[in-house]
């Protein structure tokens, strides 16, 4: 065991003061950061009034919206006539078509009608004098003979009684609205209704095997057109899902992102050489261009889109212009900073040979800066595919506007889900493509 005397200890302390004489910041820096973070969290809770916000939030709507993303509903309206007969009506643009006869609506021998709302024992039986709602293992009769519907017996928690209406909430399966002369049943189904063929198509409501048979070897439905061409035309012009319009708008979004990024890169590249201090030794010009880049970046792409839609009207031109202005500022800053961080030795060596300025830039600067340019430009291009969707919502064209229109109706959430999935797929593909291209151009191996 080695014993260290006092002189040796003082010598070690003098040699390594950073370990034995730590500053206040070094000793308590981590604790101070933790305390500051906790204080900021408490301030944020107070500033945003989070307890009240969480208490008043409509959390039930989350489940409703999510269920509507992956399902659709069909409404059946049962009108009780004066002679006791029941007339069944469906909405004009029902997913069932113009003359629906669903198997879940059954006419009984006694003149009543039974609607199977789900396969778990939930049903509604409508007759002249009463409507019986069966759910959660019990059957609740609702009499219709008086001036207002009247629930017989205790009212369950899933049923609400109003002055002239009784509403039965059957959960995801749907709901039932009962009045004295009208019973409205809303039945929910998983999936997307008529995604390929709408109700006006000759292929509507046909089994998959029959559709494939007609396309491959069946007789022509229209003498002047093949069944394959007719099927594609019906899918592309689907009036409910509007595939043609959605895909056209999606292509517009991709073109906006590509064109805006390309023009921004072309404008930023020469300006970056003028803004870099080590390339252009003119402090005034350097500062003017850098402040110009800051100005273009500080105005958000969404604000540029609002300005340009006022100037040029709604459409992809405004979207491409907004991306171009933003990317000129962003890429100009990135390129100029990359130029200022290059190694000047190759440049000085080529300059010493008496080469022209263009050759000095070509062989002394470009080999060092190309990886930065390629990497940053491809990343911005990928990012602008997402940005083009956002600015489309303010009138700059593309699928963003289409998505905003579907959300505003508050009824086409399955169409919203369809477009969101398309956007996610496009972003994923562009991310993979830009990564592969970046690694290929830079000579590195993708992981």
HELIX and SHEET records of a PDB file:
HELIX    1   1 UNK A    6  UNK A   15  1                                  10    
HELIX    2   2 UNK A   17  UNK A   20  1                                   4    
HELIX    3   3 UNK A   24  UNK A   47  1                                  24    
HELIX    4   4 UNK A   50  UNK A   56  1                                   7    
HELIX    5   5 UNK A   60  UNK A   69  1                                  10    
HELIX    6   6 UNK A  171  UNK A  173  5                                   3    
HELIX    7   7 UNK A  208  UNK A  216  1                                   9    
HELIX    8   8 UNK A  227  UNK A  236  1                                  10    
HELIX    9   9 UNK A  243  UNK A  275  1                                  33    
HELIX   10  10 UNK A  283  UNK A  298  1                                  16    
HELIX   11  11 UNK A  301  UNK A  312  1                                  12    
HELIX   12  12 UNK A  316  UNK A  340  1                                  25    
HELIX   13  13 UNK A  344  UNK A  352  1                                   9    
HELIX   14  14 UNK A  357  UNK A  360  1                                   4    
HELIX   15  15 UNK A  361  UNK A  365  3                                   5    
HELIX   16  16 UNK A  366  UNK A  391  1                                  26    
HELIX   17  17 UNK A  392  UNK A  396  3                                   5    
HELIX   18  18 UNK A  399  UNK A  408  1                                  10    
HELIX   19  19 UNK A  413  UNK A  442  1                                  30    
SHEET    1   A 6 UNK A  86  UNK A  90  0                                        
SHEET    2   A 6 UNK A  71  UNK A  80 -1                                        
SHEET    3   A 6 UNK A 182  UNK A 190 -1                                        
SHEET    4   A 6 UNK A 174  UNK A 179 -1                                        
SHEET    5   A 6 UNK A 166  UNK A 169 -1                                        
SHEET    6   A 6 UNK A 159  UNK A 161 -1                                        
SHEET    1   B 6 UNK A 105  UNK A 107  0                                        
SHEET    2   B 6 UNK A 113  UNK A 118 -1                                        
SHEET    3   B 6 UNK A 122  UNK A 126 -1                                        
SHEET    4   B 6 UNK A 130  UNK A 135 -1                                        
SHEET    5   B 6 UNK A 138  UNK A 143 -1                                        
SHEET    6   B 6 UNK A 150  UNK A 151 -1                                        
END                                                                             
